[in-house]
Amino acid sequence: MKKLALMLLVLVLPTALSAAEVKGTILKVDKAENRIVLKTERGEETFETTKATKGIEHLKVGARVSISFSEKDGQPKVTEINPDE
């Protein structure tokens, strides 16, 4: 049982550590390229959306949002978009 728990931890931990969240204002939505540009406290940042991205309906220029993303293939891939209150 301990080996199974350890194996699960090894498989899940890298995914949990690579996920991140950022807040900002949407500056640009490029649906053709599946990209959004967000103005954050670090400046302008570009993120890629996928078919699995949740909350796509919140993609409106000027909207304040919180974006959860993870690094895949060297690019930040959005997993979820939530309105920032």
GIVEN-V945179 format. One record per residue. N is the residue number from 1. SS is DSSP state (H for helix, E for strand, - for the rest). PSI is psi in degrees with one decimal (* if undefined). OMEGA is omega in whole degrees, 0 to 359 (NA if undefined). Layout:
N&SS&PSI&OMEGA, N&SS&PSI&OMEGA
//
This chain:
1&-&-39.5&180, 2&H&-36.6&179, 3&H&-40.4&179, 4&H&-44.1&179, 5&H&-41.4&179, 6&H&-42.0&179, 7&H&-41.4&178, 8&H&-40.9&178, 9&H&-42.5&180, 10&H&-36.0&180, 11&H&-35.5&185, 12&H&-34.7&186, 13&H&-47.4&180, 14&H&-36.8&178, 15&H&-44.3&180, 16&H&-36.8&182, 17&H&-26.7&183, 18&H&-11.8&179, 19&E&145.3&180, 20&E&169.6&178, 21&E&144.2&178, 22&E&147.5&178, 23&E&146.8&178, 24&E&-169.6&180, 25&E&134.0&180, 26&E&122.8&179, 27&E&-34.7&184, 28&E&141.4&174, 29&E&118.3&179, 30&E&91.1&183, 31&-&-32.3&180, 32&-&-36.2&181, 33&-&-0.2&182, 34&-&46.1&181, 35&E&150.9&172, 36&E&148.0&176, 37&E&128.2&184, 38&E&134.7&173, 39&E&115.8&181, 40&E&-178.5&177, 41&-&-16.8&178, 42&-&-4.3&183, 43&E&-157.3&179, 44&E&131.0&180, 45&E&140.9&180, 46&E&135.5&180, 47&E&149.8&176, 48&E&139.6&174, 49&-&161.3&178, 50&-&176.1&176, 51&-&-24.9&182, 52&-&-5.8&181, 53&-&127.0&178, 54&E&146.5&175, 55&-&20.5&180, 56&H&-29.4&182, 57&H&-14.5&180, 58&H&1.5&182, 59&-&92.7&177, 60&-&131.9&179, 61&-&131.3&180, 62&-&-12.9&181, 63&-&140.8&174, 64&E&126.8&185, 65&E&162.2&168, 66&E&130.3&182, 67&E&127.5&172, 68&E&134.1&182, 69&E&165.3&174, 70&E&155.9&180, 71&E&123.5&175, 72&E&130.3&180, 73&-&32.6&178, 74&-&5.3&181, 75&E&142.7&175, 76&E&114.5&181, 77&E&123.8&182, 78&E&128.9&176, 79&E&-30.5&181, 80&E&143.5&177, 81&E&127.5&179, 82&E&142.4&175, 83&E&138.9&180, 84&-&123.9&183, 85&-&*&NA
//
